């Protein structure tokens, strides 16, 4: 079967022979072109539209940033990329949730932890699929002295964004404080798989390596 476009072109071209013959019999109806006039080409009659550029969705952009983060050669390069990732994480898509998050972060800086947790409860109610809402409440709970609930929220954050290196680092910190160095090392190494140049985690791994690896030897 002929392609549809080609078949239509054949149908459109069929009357051209009759038109040309009529033009020869009555040149006044179709005068010859003026000197210097370029006759239209087939491309003008049937322009080929260029293929549309692929849409760059927020998810695709984030994937590309994570690829760059993993491949970064220096801590400075990686930090710049990480800042771009965190800016995207900080947007929930809801103006109300974003405003509440800003207020919660200000409350945490002012050590108003009960207020921060209350605000973050509302954030999570509004946007339960926003990983950063869970991560920030985990931070607030940790600062408030509730590591168990903090770990639960870290788990929720990682369900929604498995590459959240900040949540992984937080989990490692809690496990280390609880004396579970082996599981802390697992969390830290997962963070380094995503963000190999993260200095704080590299330092934590180095400080734990001889003790944890020595136990396994």
N, C-alpha and C positions, 0 to 999 in steps of 0.2 A: 504493500500500500504506500502511495506517495505521501510524504509529509504534508500536513495540512497547509502550512505556509506555501510550499511549493505548488500544491494543487491550486490554491487560490491565485497564485501568480499566473498559472497557466490560463485559468478562467479569465482573469483580468486582461491578459495579453491577447486573447482570441479576437476581439473586435478590431485590434490595431491594424490588421491587414486591410479591412474594409475602409477604415478611416484614412489610411495612407492612399488607397486607390482613389477615394473621393477627393482627397487633397490634390492629387495629380490632375484630376479632371477639372477642378475648380480651384486654382491657386489663390483666388481672392479670399476664400474662406480660411486658408491656412498659408499666409504669405511666408516666404523664406526668411530665415532669421537674419537680423542685421549683422553686419561684420563686427566681429569681436564678442558676440554673444555666445556664451558657452551653453550648449544644450544640456538640459537636465539629465542626470545619470540615473541608473537603476537604484543607486544608493539613496539618491534624493527622494525617489518615489517610494522606496521601501527602506527607510533607515533602520539600521540594526541598533536597538537600544543597548547601551552597555549594561553588563550585569551589575545589579545593585550591590553596593558594598555590604559586607555582613554587618549586622547590627551588633554594637558593642554593649551588651547588657551589663548591669552592675555585677552580676555573678561572674560573667566572663572577665570583667576588669579585675575583680578580686582574685580570681584564679591566676591571672597573669601576674599580679603583684606578688602572690605567694611563690610563683616560679622564680621571680626575680629575687625575692628574699632568700630563698634556698641557695641560689647561685651567687649571691653577693660575695665579693672577695674581701671586703674590709668592714670593720664594725661601723665606720661612718656611712658607707654606702647602705649597709643593712638598716641602720637606724632611720635614714631618710625614707626608705621603702616601708619600714614598720610604721612610721608616722602616717603615711598614706593609708595603710591598712586600718589603723586605729581610727582615722577620720571616717572611714566608711563604716566601721563597726559602730561608731557613735551615732549614726543616723538610723532611727527606727522606722521612719516613714510616717510617723505621727507627730505633729507639732506639739500636742499635749504631752505625750510621753517624753519627747526630747526636752521640753521645759522642766518637767518633773525630774528628769535625770540631772539636768544642770543644777537644780536646787539641791538635790540629794548629794551631789559631789561637793557643793559648797558647804553643806552641813557636815560632811565627813571631814573636810579640811578644818572646820571650826570645832571638831570633836563633838558635834551634836549627833551622836550615833543613833539614838532612839528616833530622832526626827528623820535621819537619813534612811533608816530601815523602813519607817512608815511610808516615806515617799517612794522608796523602791518597791514596796508591796503594791502600791498603786500602779507603778510603771509595769510591773509584771502582770497585773490584772488587765491592764489595757493592751499590752503587747506580749503575750506569753511566749511567742516564738522568737523574741529578740534575745539573742545570746548575751549581749552586753548587759541587759537588765539583770539577768541571773548572775553574771560575773561580778557586777558592781555590788549587788546585795551580798554576795559571798564575801567580798572585801569588807563591807560594813559589819557583817556578822563576825568575821575574824577579829576585827579591831574591837568589837564589843565583847570578845572573850567567849564566843560560841563556835569552836572549830568544827563540831559535828554538823551543825546546820550549814556552816560555811561549805563543808565538803559536799553536802547534798546539793547545794546550789551550783557548785563547780561542776558536778556531774550533769546537771541540767544544762549548763552553758555548753559543755562539751558535746552533749547530744545534738545541740543546734548548730554548733560550729566546732567540729572535731580538730580544727587547726588552731584553736585559740591558745596560743603559747602562753599568754598571761595567766589563763586559768590553770594550765598545766604547771606553771611555775608556782602558783599559789598552792596547788595541791601538794607539790613537792615540799614546800615550806612547812605546811601543816604536818605532813607525815614525818618530816625530820624532827620537828618539835616534839612529836609523840614518840620518838625513838625508833620509828620504823624506817631505818636508813635504806634498806633494800628497796622498798616500794617508792621511797622518795627518789632514789636514783632512777627508777623506771620512769617516773613522771618527768624528771629533769631531762632525761635522754629523749623522751618523746618531744619535749619542747625544743630541744636542739635539732631534731630531725626537721622541724618546720623552720626554725630560726637559728641556724648554726653559729651566727656571730653574736648571739646574746651574751654579753659579758658576765652578767650576774649569774646566769645559769651555768656558764662554763666554769666559773669560779666555784660554784656549789658542787659541780660534778668532780672537779679536781680535788676538793677537800674531802669528798666521800669515797673517791675511787679506791684508794689503797685499803681502806677499812672494809668496804663492801666487797670489792673484788677479792680481797684476801680471805674473807669468810667463805666465798664460793670456791676458792682454789682447793 
